[in-house]
């Protein structure tokens, strides 16, 4: 007996797929025009046309790990990993089954300031995706399901790369609390967070006042109607202030490699200053322009010279937040060359000097990156989410490029001096035999 599926006319299937592929509102690669508005319920909504017949929708909350306290430490990680489990109105099976039926995907992500739920599907299934997303943002945290994901949490913790661990230690040393809170739950906290604790964290932080909704490949009116119907609790949790303290945290692991993250305080009082640090990042240690190539920045050159043939990599570190940030570098080095590499990189950071040619090159690279971001749907969604959550609007690509052009070399030099002259912080992990203490580097 033949399966019914084999009787489906092949040409009809091809015709349907071809017809759906014709809907391309925006030429591929062209910068998107973004529309944004703040609704009466205080939710900021932003949308843009898609270059493909794909719809991506994110519900974003200002509920990152900086909002955790001693009792809720690690809650953000647990909420992130529990996405797709049972909610107030749906079971985990129901969510998974419906996502599979529409060929969609659900992603939950978070950082120190934002927590977001994102659904991606074909444009003709966006109505179903919106219904799913309405329920997904209302998690239930059933105790037996939280218990079931504990092994997956342990696996994630064990798989954290050394570079990420060094940056986590750096934040803890620099800010202690608030922005110093880790993105990952501590090992001793696994299994200790109850369903009531997680629900309390969500009800206090995932509120309408803390929410922004962004979409690519969806109409603004449709997205606004979705935002108005969300059953979110009211109230606006006050984010914890994060004062920069300076310090260092070292974690001896042995082995033959060392990873060190060093940074100074970088304040971001306005978008112009944030752009200045973005230019500075590309001026000091730009990514290689060719495959298997090397960085031509002054930071990379100085570290390579000091390493004297040892295998060392260096990248600029630019951590931007709504009320502050860090600027410095990350070094992954052979253990015996780690000290020389760090000392060379600190000298460059503290010099506060950037060549004019490096500034011009960095500005061109930043403009190229922004054009790519606004021309690529997945990157655009992330950019829209950050701007909508904190600015209540989204800056157009033309205004962004104009702001970069208006940056003078003096502004870049000022940003470099501010980071270099501040007290440094350090996070280091691996073989620390040759790693100097932060007091010796200041």
KENU-408456 format. One record per residue (C-alpha): residue number from 1; residue in three letters; x, y, z. Coordinates in Angstrom, 2 decimals, padded with zeros to 5 digits. Example, Ala and Ser with C-alpha at 12.3 -4.5 7.8 and 13.67 -1.06 7.14 Angstrom:
2
{pt 1 "ALA" {012.30 -004.50 007.80}}
{pt 2 "SER" {013.67 -001.06 007.14}}
END
This chain:
442
{pt 1 "UNK" {000.00 000.00 000.00}}
{pt 2 "UNK" {001.45 003.33 -001.07}}
{pt 3 "UNK" {001.77 006.26 001.29}}
{pt 4 "UNK" {-000.53 009.19 000.54}}
{pt 5 "UNK" {002.46 011.50 000.77}}
{pt 6 "UNK" {003.84 010.01 -002.44}}
{pt 7 "UNK" {000.71 011.11 -004.32}}
{pt 8 "UNK" {001.31 014.81 -003.77}}
{pt 9 "UNK" {002.04 016.36 -007.20}}
{pt 10 "UNK" {005.69 017.42 -007.23}}
{pt 11 "UNK" {005.10 020.34 -009.58}}
{pt 12 "UNK" {002.42 021.73 -007.28}}
{pt 13 "UNK" {004.88 021.70 -004.39}}
{pt 14 "UNK" {007.50 023.48 -006.48}}
{pt 15 "UNK" {004.97 026.07 -007.61}}
{pt 16 "UNK" {003.95 026.82 -004.03}}
{pt 17 "UNK" {007.52 027.19 -002.87}}
{pt 18 "UNK" {008.41 029.36 -005.83}}
{pt 19 "UNK" {005.42 031.61 -005.26}}
{pt 20 "UNK" {006.31 032.12 -001.59}}
{pt 21 "UNK" {009.90 032.94 -002.53}}
{pt 22 "UNK" {008.75 035.77 -004.77}}
{pt 23 "UNK" {007.69 037.90 -001.81}}
{pt 24 "UNK" {010.83 039.90 -001.12}}
{pt 25 "UNK" {009.82 043.33 000.17}}
{pt 26 "UNK" {013.42 044.56 000.44}}
{pt 27 "UNK" {016.35 043.85 -001.92}}
{pt 28 "UNK" {018.84 041.49 -000.30}}
{pt 29 "UNK" {021.67 043.43 001.34}}
{pt 30 "UNK" {019.92 046.82 001.24}}
{pt 31 "UNK" {019.73 048.64 004.58}}
{pt 32 "UNK" {016.29 048.33 006.14}}
{pt 33 "UNK" {014.03 051.22 007.08}}
{pt 34 "UNK" {012.91 050.81 010.68}}
{pt 35 "UNK" {009.64 052.05 012.15}}
{pt 36 "UNK" {009.18 052.41 015.88}}
{pt 37 "UNK" {006.55 053.64 018.33}}
{pt 38 "UNK" {005.78 053.56 022.05}}
{pt 39 "UNK" {002.32 052.17 022.82}}
{pt 40 "UNK" {-000.01 053.36 025.62}}
{pt 41 "UNK" {001.01 050.31 027.69}}
{pt 42 "UNK" {004.61 051.66 027.53}}
{pt 43 "UNK" {005.90 048.86 025.31}}
{pt 44 "UNK" {008.22 050.04 022.54}}
{pt 45 "UNK" {007.48 048.36 019.19}}
{pt 46 "UNK" {009.86 048.45 016.21}}
{pt 47 "UNK" {009.61 046.70 012.86}}
{pt 48 "UNK" {011.45 046.47 009.55}}
{pt 49 "UNK" {010.90 044.83 006.19}}
{pt 50 "UNK" {012.69 041.56 005.51}}
{pt 51 "UNK" {014.93 040.74 002.57}}
{pt 52 "UNK" {013.46 037.21 002.57}}
{pt 53 "UNK" {009.99 035.72 003.18}}
{pt 54 "UNK" {011.03 035.01 006.76}}
{pt 55 "UNK" {009.55 036.60 009.89}}
{pt 56 "UNK" {011.62 037.08 013.05}}
{pt 57 "UNK" {009.99 038.43 016.21}}
{pt 58 "UNK" {011.64 039.12 019.57}}
{pt 59 "UNK" {010.09 040.00 022.89}}
{pt 60 "UNK" {012.81 041.73 024.90}}
{pt 61 "UNK" {012.87 042.53 028.62}}
{pt 62 "UNK" {015.33 044.66 030.58}}
{pt 63 "UNK" {015.74 041.68 032.90}}
{pt 64 "UNK" {019.38 040.67 032.47}}
{pt 65 "UNK" {021.64 039.20 035.13}}
{pt 66 "UNK" {022.44 042.64 036.56}}
{pt 67 "UNK" {018.98 042.56 038.19}}
{pt 68 "UNK" {019.79 039.47 040.24}}
{pt 69 "UNK" {020.53 039.66 043.95}}
{pt 70 "UNK" {022.05 037.15 046.35}}
{pt 71 "UNK" {018.86 035.10 046.57}}
{pt 72 "UNK" {018.15 035.03 042.82}}
{pt 73 "UNK" {021.73 034.60 041.56}}
{pt 74 "UNK" {021.65 032.39 038.46}}
{pt 75 "UNK" {017.95 032.97 037.76}}
{pt 76 "UNK" {018.67 034.50 034.36}}
{pt 77 "UNK" {020.52 031.40 033.22}}
{pt 78 "UNK" {017.72 029.10 034.40}}
{pt 79 "UNK" {015.04 031.22 032.69}}
{pt 80 "UNK" {017.05 031.20 029.49}}
{pt 81 "UNK" {017.47 027.43 029.46}}
{pt 82 "UNK" {013.83 026.81 030.48}}
{pt 83 "UNK" {012.46 028.48 027.34}}
{pt 84 "UNK" {010.18 026.06 025.54}}
{pt 85 "UNK" {009.04 024.28 028.68}}
{pt 86 "UNK" {005.46 024.46 029.96}}
{pt 87 "UNK" {003.92 027.90 030.27}}
{pt 88 "UNK" {000.79 029.29 031.85}}
{pt 89 "UNK" {-001.40 028.09 028.96}}
{pt 90 "UNK" {000.65 025.48 027.06}}
{pt 91 "UNK" {002.69 022.39 027.75}}
{pt 92 "UNK" {006.24 022.00 026.50}}
{pt 93 "UNK" {005.05 019.29 024.10}}
{pt 94 "UNK" {002.40 021.63 022.67}}
{pt 95 "UNK" {004.99 024.36 022.03}}
{pt 96 "UNK" {007.47 021.98 020.41}}
{pt 97 "UNK" {004.82 020.31 018.26}}
{pt 98 "UNK" {003.37 023.58 016.99}}
{pt 99 "UNK" {006.81 025.00 016.21}}
{pt 100 "UNK" {007.64 021.89 014.21}}
{pt 101 "UNK" {004.35 022.09 012.33}}
{pt 102 "UNK" {005.09 025.61 011.09}}
{pt 103 "UNK" {008.79 024.95 010.51}}
{pt 104 "UNK" {009.71 027.54 013.12}}
{pt 105 "UNK" {012.36 027.86 015.80}}
{pt 106 "UNK" {012.44 029.36 019.28}}
{pt 107 "UNK" {015.55 030.96 020.77}}
{pt 108 "UNK" {016.03 032.45 024.22}}
{pt 109 "UNK" {019.07 034.61 024.89}}
{pt 110 "UNK" {020.23 036.95 027.59}}
{pt 111 "UNK" {023.11 039.17 028.61}}
{pt 112 "UNK" {023.78 041.39 031.58}}
{pt 113 "UNK" {020.94 043.75 030.68}}
{pt 114 "UNK" {018.46 042.01 028.39}}
{pt 115 "UNK" {016.45 038.80 028.27}}
{pt 116 "UNK" {014.77 037.97 024.95}}
{pt 117 "UNK" {012.55 035.32 023.37}}
{pt 118 "UNK" {012.76 035.05 019.57}}
{pt 119 "UNK" {010.63 033.07 017.12}}
{pt 120 "UNK" {011.61 032.63 013.49}}
{pt 121 "UNK" {009.28 031.22 010.85}}
{pt 122 "UNK" {008.10 031.70 007.28}}
{pt 123 "UNK" {006.03 034.83 006.73}}
{pt 124 "UNK" {002.83 032.93 005.96}}
{pt 125 "UNK" {002.93 031.33 009.43}}
{pt 126 "UNK" {003.49 034.51 011.45}}
{pt 127 "UNK" {-000.01 034.45 012.93}}
{pt 128 "UNK" {000.63 031.08 014.55}}
{pt 129 "UNK" {004.07 032.24 015.66}}
{pt 130 "UNK" {002.56 035.26 017.41}}
{pt 131 "UNK" {000.06 033.05 019.27}}
{pt 132 "UNK" {002.90 030.84 020.45}}
{pt 133 "UNK" {005.04 033.77 021.51}}
{pt 134 "UNK" {002.12 035.22 023.50}}
{pt 135 "UNK" {002.21 032.13 025.73}}
{pt 136 "UNK" {005.97 031.51 025.73}}
{pt 137 "UNK" {006.66 034.79 027.59}}
{pt 138 "UNK" {004.47 033.53 030.47}}
{pt 139 "UNK" {006.56 030.61 031.83}}
{pt 140 "UNK" {005.24 028.29 034.53}}
{pt 141 "UNK" {008.51 026.75 035.83}}
{pt 142 "UNK" {006.99 023.45 036.91}}
{pt 143 "UNK" {009.26 021.87 039.56}}
{pt 144 "UNK" {009.66 018.51 037.78}}
{pt 145 "UNK" {010.63 020.23 034.53}}
{pt 146 "UNK" {013.19 022.44 036.27}}
{pt 147 "UNK" {014.63 019.28 037.84}}
{pt 148 "UNK" {014.81 017.58 034.43}}
{pt 149 "UNK" {016.96 020.32 032.87}}
{pt 150 "UNK" {019.57 020.23 035.65}}
{pt 151 "UNK" {021.90 017.86 033.70}}
{pt 152 "UNK" {021.76 020.22 030.70}}
{pt 153 "UNK" {022.70 023.15 032.94}}
{pt 154 "UNK" {025.73 021.25 034.23}}
{pt 155 "UNK" {026.77 020.44 030.67}}
{pt 156 "UNK" {026.55 024.10 029.64}}
{pt 157 "UNK" {028.62 025.19 032.62}}
{pt 158 "UNK" {031.31 022.63 031.83}}
{pt 159 "UNK" {031.49 023.78 028.19}}
{pt 160 "UNK" {032.13 027.49 028.86}}
{pt 161 "UNK" {035.28 028.54 026.94}}
{pt 162 "UNK" {038.25 029.93 028.87}}
{pt 163 "UNK" {037.91 033.32 027.12}}
{pt 164 "UNK" {034.33 033.65 028.36}}
{pt 165 "UNK" {035.35 032.62 031.87}}
{pt 166 "UNK" {038.08 035.28 031.90}}
{pt 167 "UNK" {035.59 037.97 030.85}}
{pt 168 "UNK" {033.17 036.81 033.55}}
{pt 169 "UNK" {035.94 037.09 036.16}}
{pt 170 "UNK" {036.83 040.54 034.81}}
{pt 171 "UNK" {033.26 041.80 035.27}}
{pt 172 "UNK" {033.10 040.41 038.78}}
{pt 173 "UNK" {036.38 042.11 039.69}}
{pt 174 "UNK" {035.38 045.41 038.09}}
{pt 175 "UNK" {031.77 045.80 039.28}}
{pt 176 "UNK" {031.33 043.20 042.08}}
{pt 177 "UNK" {027.51 043.33 041.91}}
{pt 178 "UNK" {025.04 044.42 039.23}}
{pt 179 "UNK" {027.05 044.27 036.02}}
{pt 180 "UNK" {029.42 042.03 037.93}}
{pt 181 "UNK" {026.78 039.28 038.12}}
{pt 182 "UNK" {027.65 036.32 035.93}}
{pt 183 "UNK" {025.65 035.23 032.89}}
{pt 184 "UNK" {025.91 031.67 034.17}}
{pt 185 "UNK" {024.65 030.04 037.33}}
{pt 186 "UNK" {027.33 029.04 039.83}}
{pt 187 "UNK" {027.86 025.30 040.33}}
{pt 188 "UNK" {026.80 025.46 043.97}}
{pt 189 "UNK" {023.53 027.15 042.94}}
{pt 190 "UNK" {022.44 024.46 040.45}}
{pt 191 "UNK" {019.27 022.83 041.73}}
{pt 192 "UNK" {018.86 025.41 044.48}}
{pt 193 "UNK" {016.53 027.85 042.69}}
{pt 194 "UNK" {012.90 026.95 043.28}}
{pt 195 "UNK" {009.99 027.54 040.91}}
{pt 196 "UNK" {008.69 030.24 043.25}}
{pt 197 "UNK" {012.02 032.10 043.09}}
{pt 198 "UNK" {012.03 032.02 039.29}}
{pt 199 "UNK" {008.39 033.15 039.09}}
{pt 200 "UNK" {009.14 035.98 041.52}}
{pt 201 "UNK" {012.07 037.13 039.35}}
{pt 202 "UNK" {009.95 037.07 036.19}}
{pt 203 "UNK" {007.01 038.92 037.75}}
{pt 204 "UNK" {009.32 041.66 039.05}}
{pt 205 "UNK" {011.42 042.14 035.92}}
{pt 206 "UNK" {009.53 040.88 032.87}}
{pt 207 "UNK" {006.93 043.66 032.96}}
{pt 208 "UNK" {005.31 045.82 030.32}}
{pt 209 "UNK" {007.36 048.86 031.36}}
{pt 210 "UNK" {010.56 046.84 030.90}}
{pt 211 "UNK" {009.50 045.37 027.55}}
{pt 212 "UNK" {010.25 046.06 023.89}}
{pt 213 "UNK" {009.00 044.06 020.92}}
{pt 214 "UNK" {010.84 044.05 017.61}}
{pt 215 "UNK" {010.22 042.23 014.36}}
{pt 216 "UNK" {011.72 041.84 010.91}}
{pt 217 "UNK" {009.43 040.79 008.09}}
{pt 218 "UNK" {006.22 041.78 009.88}}
{pt 219 "UNK" {003.90 044.76 009.57}}
{pt 220 "UNK" {004.12 047.46 012.25}}
{pt 221 "UNK" {000.36 047.44 012.88}}
{pt 222 "UNK" {000.34 043.66 013.31}}
{pt 223 "UNK" {003.21 043.85 015.76}}
{pt 224 "UNK" {001.53 046.68 017.69}}
{pt 225 "UNK" {-001.70 044.66 017.99}}
{pt 226 "UNK" {000.31 041.73 019.34}}
{pt 227 "UNK" {002.04 043.99 021.89}}
{pt 228 "UNK" {-001.24 045.44 023.13}}
{pt 229 "UNK" {-002.68 041.97 023.82}}
{pt 230 "UNK" {000.24 040.64 025.87}}
{pt 231 "UNK" {-000.68 039.70 029.45}}
{pt 232 "UNK" {002.38 041.16 031.12}}
{pt 233 "UNK" {002.50 042.28 034.77}}
{pt 234 "UNK" {002.78 046.00 035.43}}
{pt 235 "UNK" {005.52 047.79 037.28}}
{pt 236 "UNK" {009.04 048.90 036.50}}
{pt 237 "UNK" {011.87 047.32 038.44}}
{pt 238 "UNK" {014.71 049.71 039.14}}
{pt 239 "UNK" {017.98 048.36 037.79}}
{pt 240 "UNK" {020.79 048.07 040.28}}
{pt 241 "UNK" {023.48 050.68 039.92}}
{pt 242 "UNK" {026.88 049.26 039.09}}
{pt 243 "UNK" {029.78 051.29 040.36}}
{pt 244 "UNK" {033.20 050.59 038.92}}
{pt 245 "UNK" {035.56 049.45 041.69}}
{pt 246 "UNK" {038.61 047.95 039.96}}
{pt 247 "UNK" {040.22 044.73 041.11}}
{pt 248 "UNK" {041.37 041.33 039.94}}
{pt 249 "UNK" {040.25 037.72 040.18}}
{pt 250 "UNK" {042.67 034.93 039.32}}
{pt 251 "UNK" {041.75 031.29 038.83}}
{pt 252 "UNK" {044.65 028.84 038.67}}
{pt 253 "UNK" {043.92 025.90 036.37}}
{pt 254 "UNK" {047.40 024.73 035.40}}
{pt 255 "UNK" {048.15 023.57 031.86}}
{pt 256 "UNK" {050.21 025.33 029.22}}
{pt 257 "UNK" {047.79 028.13 028.24}}
{pt 258 "UNK" {046.69 031.34 029.94}}
{pt 259 "UNK" {043.74 033.60 029.19}}
{pt 260 "UNK" {043.77 037.14 030.59}}
{pt 261 "UNK" {041.14 039.87 030.26}}
{pt 262 "UNK" {042.21 043.39 031.26}}
{pt 263 "UNK" {040.09 046.53 030.99}}
{pt 264 "UNK" {039.60 050.02 032.31}}
{pt 265 "UNK" {036.41 051.93 032.98}}
{pt 266 "UNK" {034.68 053.30 029.90}}
{pt 267 "UNK" {031.69 055.54 030.49}}
{pt 268 "UNK" {028.98 055.80 027.87}}
{pt 269 "UNK" {027.13 059.02 028.59}}
{pt 270 "UNK" {025.70 059.25 025.07}}
{pt 271 "UNK" {025.54 057.27 021.80}}
{pt 272 "UNK" {028.36 059.40 020.35}}
{pt 273 "UNK" {030.73 058.21 023.06}}
{pt 274 "UNK" {029.70 054.59 022.52}}
{pt 275 "UNK" {030.51 054.96 018.82}}
{pt 276 "UNK" {033.91 056.42 019.74}}
{pt 277 "UNK" {034.77 053.25 021.67}}
{pt 278 "UNK" {033.51 051.11 018.78}}
{pt 279 "UNK" {035.94 052.94 016.49}}
{pt 280 "UNK" {038.73 052.61 019.06}}
{pt 281 "UNK" {038.11 048.86 019.26}}
{pt 282 "UNK" {038.70 048.49 015.53}}
{pt 283 "UNK" {041.66 050.86 015.56}}
{pt 284 "UNK" {043.62 048.96 018.21}}
{pt 285 "UNK" {042.89 045.36 017.26}}
{pt 286 "UNK" {040.83 044.99 014.07}}
{pt 287 "UNK" {039.81 041.57 012.82}}
{pt 288 "UNK" {041.96 040.16 010.02}}
{pt 289 "UNK" {040.71 041.27 006.59}}
{pt 290 "UNK" {041.79 038.07 004.84}}
{pt 291 "UNK" {041.43 034.41 005.77}}
{pt 292 "UNK" {044.24 033.20 008.03}}
{pt 293 "UNK" {045.53 036.76 008.12}}
{pt 294 "UNK" {046.75 038.73 011.13}}
{pt 295 "UNK" {045.48 041.90 012.76}}
{pt 296 "UNK" {047.33 045.08 011.78}}
{pt 297 "UNK" {046.37 047.08 014.85}}
{pt 298 "UNK" {048.92 048.60 017.20}}
{pt 299 "UNK" {047.76 046.35 020.04}}
{pt 300 "UNK" {048.29 043.16 018.08}}
{pt 301 "UNK" {051.68 044.30 016.77}}
{pt 302 "UNK" {052.98 045.18 020.23}}
{pt 303 "UNK" {051.84 041.88 021.72}}
{pt 304 "UNK" {053.33 039.87 018.86}}
{pt 305 "UNK" {056.68 041.63 019.29}}
{pt 306 "UNK" {056.72 041.05 023.04}}
{pt 307 "UNK" {055.73 037.38 022.68}}
{pt 308 "UNK" {058.90 036.75 020.65}}
{pt 309 "UNK" {057.53 033.89 018.59}}
{pt 310 "UNK" {055.20 032.38 021.22}}
{pt 311 "UNK" {051.66 031.53 020.19}}
{pt 312 "UNK" {049.60 034.49 021.38}}
{pt 313 "UNK" {046.31 035.97 020.20}}
{pt 314 "UNK" {044.86 039.29 021.31}}
{pt 315 "UNK" {041.45 040.89 020.78}}
{pt 316 "UNK" {040.05 044.21 021.88}}
{pt 317 "UNK" {037.34 044.07 024.55}}
{pt 318 "UNK" {034.53 046.60 024.30}}
{pt 319 "UNK" {031.68 045.88 026.73}}
{pt 320 "UNK" {029.01 048.56 026.34}}
{pt 321 "UNK" {026.15 048.94 028.80}}
{pt 322 "UNK" {023.40 051.50 029.38}}
{pt 323 "UNK" {025.23 053.24 032.22}}
{pt 324 "UNK" {028.88 052.28 031.86}}
{pt 325 "UNK" {031.21 049.74 030.43}}
{pt 326 "UNK" {034.67 048.30 030.05}}
{pt 327 "UNK" {037.33 048.76 027.41}}
{pt 328 "UNK" {040.50 046.71 027.20}}
{pt 329 "UNK" {041.75 043.46 025.69}}
{pt 330 "UNK" {041.69 039.66 025.94}}
{pt 331 "UNK" {044.90 037.65 025.53}}
{pt 332 "UNK" {045.16 033.90 024.97}}
{pt 333 "UNK" {048.81 032.99 025.35}}
{pt 334 "UNK" {051.31 030.28 026.01}}
{pt 335 "UNK" {051.88 030.34 029.75}}
{pt 336 "UNK" {055.56 031.34 029.62}}
{pt 337 "UNK" {054.84 034.38 027.42}}
{pt 338 "UNK" {051.67 035.61 029.16}}
{pt 339 "UNK" {053.44 038.17 031.35}}
{pt 340 "UNK" {055.30 039.82 028.48}}
{pt 341 "UNK" {052.16 039.90 026.33}}
{pt 342 "UNK" {050.01 041.50 029.03}}
{pt 343 "UNK" {052.61 044.14 029.88}}
{pt 344 "UNK" {052.95 045.11 026.21}}
{pt 345 "UNK" {049.17 045.35 025.77}}
{pt 346 "UNK" {048.78 047.47 028.91}}
{pt 347 "UNK" {051.42 049.91 027.64}}
{pt 348 "UNK" {049.42 050.39 024.44}}
{pt 349 "UNK" {046.17 050.80 026.39}}
{pt 350 "UNK" {047.67 053.35 028.78}}
{pt 351 "UNK" {049.39 055.35 026.05}}
{pt 352 "UNK" {046.02 056.77 024.99}}
{pt 353 "UNK" {047.44 057.37 021.54}}
{pt 354 "UNK" {045.86 056.28 018.27}}
{pt 355 "UNK" {047.31 057.07 014.85}}
{pt 356 "UNK" {045.15 059.07 012.45}}
{pt 357 "UNK" {045.44 056.39 009.76}}
{pt 358 "UNK" {044.20 053.79 012.24}}
{pt 359 "UNK" {041.22 055.98 013.13}}
{pt 360 "UNK" {040.25 056.46 009.47}}
{pt 361 "UNK" {040.55 052.74 008.79}}
{pt 362 "UNK" {038.53 051.91 011.91}}
{pt 363 "UNK" {035.73 054.31 010.95}}
{pt 364 "UNK" {035.48 052.69 007.52}}
{pt 365 "UNK" {035.35 049.23 009.11}}
{pt 366 "UNK" {032.64 050.31 011.57}}
{pt 367 "UNK" {030.50 051.78 008.79}}
{pt 368 "UNK" {030.84 048.53 006.83}}
{pt 369 "UNK" {029.80 046.55 009.91}}
{pt 370 "UNK" {026.76 048.76 010.49}}
{pt 371 "UNK" {025.66 048.51 006.86}}
{pt 372 "UNK" {025.97 044.74 007.08}}
{pt 373 "UNK" {023.97 044.75 010.32}}
{pt 374 "UNK" {021.13 046.81 008.86}}
{pt 375 "UNK" {021.19 044.70 005.68}}
{pt 376 "UNK" {021.10 041.30 007.43}}
{pt 377 "UNK" {017.82 040.35 009.07}}
{pt 378 "UNK" {019.21 038.36 012.02}}
{pt 379 "UNK" {021.77 041.05 012.91}}
{pt 380 "UNK" {019.22 043.81 012.45}}
{pt 381 "UNK" {016.83 042.15 014.90}}
{pt 382 "UNK" {019.47 042.17 017.65}}
{pt 383 "UNK" {020.37 045.81 017.00}}
{pt 384 "UNK" {016.72 046.85 017.03}}
{pt 385 "UNK" {016.17 044.99 020.30}}
{pt 386 "UNK" {018.99 046.81 022.08}}
{pt 387 "UNK" {018.01 050.25 020.84}}
{pt 388 "UNK" {014.28 049.80 021.40}}
{pt 389 "UNK" {014.81 048.51 024.95}}
{pt 390 "UNK" {016.92 051.46 026.07}}
{pt 391 "UNK" {016.24 054.36 023.67}}
{pt 392 "UNK" {012.53 053.69 023.02}}
{pt 393 "UNK" {013.37 054.17 019.34}}
{pt 394 "UNK" {015.69 052.84 016.64}}
{pt 395 "UNK" {018.28 055.03 014.91}}
{pt 396 "UNK" {018.21 054.96 011.11}}
{pt 397 "UNK" {021.27 053.70 009.28}}
{pt 398 "UNK" {021.84 057.12 007.65}}
{pt 399 "UNK" {021.93 058.85 011.03}}
{pt 400 "UNK" {024.29 056.18 012.33}}
{pt 401 "UNK" {026.71 056.65 009.44}}
{pt 402 "UNK" {026.56 060.42 009.80}}
{pt 403 "UNK" {027.38 060.13 013.49}}
{pt 404 "UNK" {030.45 058.03 012.66}}
{pt 405 "UNK" {031.64 060.55 010.07}}
{pt 406 "UNK" {031.30 063.34 012.63}}
{pt 407 "UNK" {033.69 061.63 015.06}}
{pt 408 "UNK" {036.96 063.54 015.17}}
{pt 409 "UNK" {040.37 062.02 015.98}}
{pt 410 "UNK" {040.30 064.12 019.16}}
{pt 411 "UNK" {037.14 062.33 020.32}}
{pt 412 "UNK" {038.75 058.94 019.72}}
{pt 413 "UNK" {041.92 060.00 021.55}}
{pt 414 "UNK" {039.82 061.21 024.47}}
{pt 415 "UNK" {038.05 057.86 024.70}}
{pt 416 "UNK" {041.41 056.05 024.61}}
{pt 417 "UNK" {042.82 058.22 027.40}}
{pt 418 "UNK" {039.73 057.75 029.55}}
{pt 419 "UNK" {040.01 053.96 029.43}}
{pt 420 "UNK" {043.81 053.94 029.75}}
{pt 421 "UNK" {044.00 056.38 032.66}}
{pt 422 "UNK" {041.38 054.65 034.80}}
{pt 423 "UNK" {042.23 051.98 037.34}}
{pt 424 "UNK" {042.50 048.64 035.57}}
{pt 425 "UNK" {040.68 045.41 036.36}}
{pt 426 "UNK" {041.73 041.88 035.44}}
{pt 427 "UNK" {040.32 038.39 035.18}}
{pt 428 "UNK" {042.76 035.55 034.51}}
{pt 429 "UNK" {042.40 031.78 034.20}}
{pt 430 "UNK" {044.80 028.98 033.36}}
{pt 431 "UNK" {048.50 028.71 034.20}}
{pt 432 "UNK" {049.12 031.96 036.09}}
{pt 433 "UNK" {052.80 031.45 036.95}}
{pt 434 "UNK" {053.94 034.33 034.73}}
{pt 435 "UNK" {050.86 036.58 034.99}}
{pt 436 "UNK" {051.61 039.86 036.79}}
{pt 437 "UNK" {049.25 041.23 039.43}}
{pt 438 "UNK" {047.09 044.20 038.55}}
{pt 439 "UNK" {048.98 046.41 041.03}}
{pt 440 "UNK" {052.15 045.80 039.00}}
{pt 441 "UNK" {050.41 046.85 035.78}}
{pt 442 "UNK" {048.79 050.07 037.00}}
END
